[in-house]
Amino acid sequence: MNIVCLDMEGVLVPEIWIAFSEASGIPELKRTTRDEPDYDKLMHWRLGILKEHGLGLPEIQRTIAQIDPLPGAKAFLDQLRTMTQVLILSDTFEEFAKPLMKKLGWPTLFCNSLEVAKSGEIIGFRMRVQQSKLTTVKALQSIGYETIASGDSYNDLGMIQASKAGFLFKSTEKIKADHPEIPAYETFEELLAAIQGTL
């Protein structure tokens, strides 16, 4: 039995923090897991910037409401789900992802959650498990699934490398150069064909 594990941001939808960086005029918030391999460090740094600027969950959610999936993402996902089971594995948060999942037709998403004060300030975050993408892929394999994984960032490499097949999608030149052994694609048509070839 196969199951495809996809990253969300940068693969199916634009990067939320980049969109919020542009909306808020805070260029530092453009930093993502494409730039910083340590997610815990990245999130603590982001929360510090939000606090410094007096911004919280309501402001971020207003930006997210304006974000649409990447062109072709929903059709790709719909087609893929006719072929096999699909699971979106993301280091984002439930409080961010829900409107985006609606626009993608409610695919299954495993992600994390935020700790939010009554004021709307984000005071912390709860990761589902450490190295959530790799840990989830290994758990799926332990119950009889063969995993096929795709993502664009440093935090996707573990699940890609641990799967029977893995692909970089719309990744950075640096990550592609550092991992020439991982096939890299730029279009949903290419990715769909590559996944189909492994099923």
C-alpha positions, 0 to 999 in steps of 0.5 A: 500500500502506498501513501504520498506525503506532501509538504504544504507551504511552497508546494501546494500554497505560497509560504505563509510567512513570506506573504505576511512579511510582505503584508506587514512590511517586516522583511525579516519574516521572509526567512523560512525553512528554505533558509533555516534548517532548525525549525525550533530556532526559526519559530522562536525568532519569528515569535520574538519579531511578532512581539516586538511589532505587537502583532499576533494571530488575528493579523496573520489570519487576515493575510492567510484569508487572502492567500490562494493555493498555487496555480494548479495545486488543487487539480494536482491534488484532486488527480493524485487522490484518485490514484492513491492515499495522500497526506499533507505533512506540514510544520505549519499550525492548525490556526494557519492552515484551515482556510487553505485546506478549505480551498484545497478541498479538505485533504488530510493534514498533520501539523502543529498548534499554536499557544495563543493568549486572549489578546491574540498574541502568539505566546508559544507553539506545540509541535506534534512530535520532534522531526514530525515529517520524518517521524510520521513517515516512519510511523506509516511505514511501521503499519505497512505503508510504502511512502512517497514524499515530496517537499521543497525545504530542509525540513522535508529532506528526512521524509524524502530520504526515508521514503521508497521514492522522494522528490524535491519540488520548487526547491532552492538552487542550494538544496538541489545542488546539495542533494543532486541524488534527489530528483527535482521538479518545477511543475505539477505535471512533472511531479504527478508523472514522477509519483505515478511512476512509483505507484 
